[in-house]
Amino acid sequence: MFVQRHAGKVDTWFVVFSGGHTDSHLTYWTPGKFKHVAAFGYSAEAQTWLFIDPDRRGAEFLLVPTHEGEGYIAKFVSDATVLRIAARKNGCTFRILLCCTSVVRALIGLPGWGILSLIPDRLYRDCIDAGAVVVGEPAPCLERPNALA
């Protein structure tokens, strides 16, 4: 089947926060409930889902046609908390260290400064403060320690 596609952009991102990661050393040293962050979004013009899963070894990008998106979404969000946030113009972000949080911050256009902006729990709170909403389940209870507030 041939489908005419066009260039397009993602207007809404889904940010996926998970409690585990394949790299057990990072999981051990990452403070807070969430240990890893990924994202996906949909381009209506391109009729394509875009999945991005960054980690310390690189980033995995997956382009999925509309009719196959549901299955990939189910796998991508398994055992995770998902936030929906509108795409923004790029904000300033701390990019000296590239990790999952700094890549997702840059992707969704959410600014972040300092070492604390690299913590997934901090990104979660910053997304909520920027108007993100939890998708599919009640929001998890995250403590707001003074150091991360």
Secondary structure, 3 states (H helix, E strand, C coil): CCCCCCCCCCCEEEEEEECCCCCHHHHHHCCCCCCEEEEEEEECCCCEEEEEEEECCEEEEEEEEHHHHHHHHHHHCCCEEEEEEECCCCCCECCCCCCHHHHHHHHHCCCECCHHHHCHHHHHHHHHHCCCEEECCCCCCCCCCCCCC
